[in-house]
Amino acid sequence: MRVIGIDPGTGSFDFFGMEGDKAIIDTTVPVPEVAQNPNVLLDTVRSVLPLDAIVGPSGYGIPLTQIKDITERELTLMVPDEKSIPLYDGIRMFIRRMKAEKFPVYFTPGVIHLPTVPPYRKANKMDMGTADKVCCTVLAIRDQAELYGIDPDETSLILVELGFAFNAVIGVKGGKIVDGLGGTTGGPGFLTLGCMDSELAMRLGKFPNIVLFSGGAKDVSDKIDLTPEEMAKNPRKYSASWNTILESVAKGVAAMMVVVEEPREILLSGRLSRIPEIAEALTVKLSQFGKVSQLGRKAKIAKEAAEGAYIIAEGLLGGKYKNIVDCMELGKASGSMFDHILLKGVELEKP
């Protein structure tokens, strides 16, 4: 069985896959390289053909769907047709090309689509964790199950996913995602503002999606080219940015403790979690809530979401991770991110 997973991140596209116990791909392609040569993504997939399954770049997520069944509606539900974000255009083009070449691609759900999250927690939410955050959670469940020698339905954890742009906090009980604070419903990330004050949203009126990629810890500083690494090396100099990250993550975990009362672990994942100073500071700060660990992974290069996507692909074909995919009820995902809006007096633009 040859399967791979793909993660379209803000800074890079990552690819990870295995055939049995042998890695067949473990690589990353920086977004600027994709902008210069859009064919590089297809070439990367072609380099490991033939494949039995690919879990592809699913954006905000849709119910489990094969690429042959994707229409423009599903494509727009996953990745908005938003010209202000070049990354979106790149993903849309990549998906269309994979469909044209009949690659065996599956698209997977976000947290909002899962039946394991009660409807009342979904009220007036759209982003409770995008499809890549679900992939990271799949990896976290496998990691904990293997580490402790337990079945997936015995896992209990809070995943803190610290991406370059967005953060997310996902709650797992009994091997199922039960709640999530997504990148735009939780606290600020390094690039992004996180949830938005409704008063601010009202005064902005219409605004392009690119606005959601600003207002985070980086913008709290007075340095326009600040990197996470520089912030971590100089926490006193960039104390406002540093505290924005640490405090917002702690608040997210504290909130998730209402749902996952006694997690076996709090797991750190994502690019920022691999910066030693950030990992150490968060381990100390979050230890008040329970045991804090770094998410284990087999990939040496690709990000956690790509490895999680590979696990889903393996499970969908009935492989060794079928029990994880079944336990999480990924195949029972349904609906769209527009289904739970209860506001009156507004008309949403739906695909």
Secondary structure, DSSP 8 states (H G I E B T S, - for coil): -EEEEEEE-SSEEEEEEEETTEEEEEEEEEHHHHHH-THHHHHHHHTT-S-SEEE---TT--SSEEGGG--HHHHHHHS---TT-HHHHHHHHHHHHHHHTT--EEE---GGG-TTS-HHHHTT-S-SS-HHHHHHHHHHHHHHHHHHT--GGG-EEEEEEE-SS-EEEEEEETTEEEEEE-TTTSS--SSB--S--HHHHHHH-S--GGGGG-BSHHHHSS-TT--HHHHHH-TTTTHHHHHHHHHHHHHHHHHHTTTSSS-SEEEEESGGGGSHHHHHHHHHHHTTTS-EEE---S-SSS-HHHHHHHHHHHHHTTSTTHHHHHHHTGGG--S-TTTT---SS------
